[in-house]
């Protein structure tokens, strides 16, 4: 992932429930309703260069890699 994801830390804290509760209370980022941090690539987790058209929700780099597989003919 390009940006560190707080869910990775949350998975590590499964063994320590007290610390996990404290993490959820103080360190969990708030949900963004708009802005660059509100959309994330479903494939790699990158925030920038997001393509949400047609419900893709991919960054442009991931889109270029899988465009042929999902039926876009320009990148054949």
C-alpha positions in Angstrom: 0.0 0.0 0.0 1.2 3.5 -0.7 -0.2 5.0 2.5 -0.1 3.3 5.8 -3.5 1.9 6.6 -4.9 2.0 10.2 -6.6 -1.3 9.6 -3.2 -3.0 9.5 -2.5 -1.8 13.0 -5.9 -2.9 14.1 -5.3 -6.4 13.0 -2.1 -6.6 15.0 -3.9 -5.5 18.1 -6.3 -8.4 18.1 -4.2 -10.2 20.7 -4.4 -7.2 23.1 -8.0 -6.2 23.5 -7.4 -3.4 26.0 -4.9 -1.7 23.8 -7.2 -2.3 20.8 -10.0 -0.5 22.6 -7.8 2.5 23.4 -6.5 2.6 19.8 -10.1 2.6 18.5 -11.0 5.4 20.9 -8.0 7.8 20.2 -6.2 6.8 17.1 -8.9 5.8 14.6 -9.1 8.5 11.8 -12.5 10.0 11.2 -14.5 9.1 8.1 -14.0 11.7 5.3 -17.1 12.8 3.5 -15.2 14.6 0.7 -11.7 15.4 -0.3 -8.8 13.4 -1.5 -8.8 11.0 1.5 -12.4 10.1 1.0 -11.7 7.8 -2.0 -9.1 5.0 -2.0 -8.1 2.6 -4.7 -9.7 -0.8 -4.0 -6.7 -2.6 -5.4 -3.6 -0.9 -3.9 -4.9 1.7 -1.4 -3.5 4.7 -3.1 -5.4 8.0 -2.6 -4.4 10.0 -5.7 -5.4 9.7 -9.3 -8.7 8.0 -8.5 -11.0 6.8 -11.2 -14.5 6.3 -9.8 -16.3 6.5 -13.2 -18.4 3.4 -14.0 -17.9 2.2 -10.4 -14.3 1.3 -10.9 -12.8 2.9 -7.8 -9.2 2.3 -9.0 -6.2 4.6 -9.3 -4.9 5.3 -12.8 -1.9 2.9 -12.4 -4.0 0.0 -11.4 -6.5 0.8 -14.1 -3.8 0.6 -16.8 -2.7 -2.8 -15.5 -6.1 -4.4 -15.6 -7.9 -2.4 -18.4 -7.7 -5.2 -20.9 -9.1 -7.8 -18.5 -12.1 -5.7 -17.7 -12.9 -5.0 -21.4 -11.4 -1.6 -22.2 -10.2 -1.9 -25.8 -8.0 1.2 -26.0 -5.3 -0.5 -24.0 -5.1 -3.8 -26.0 
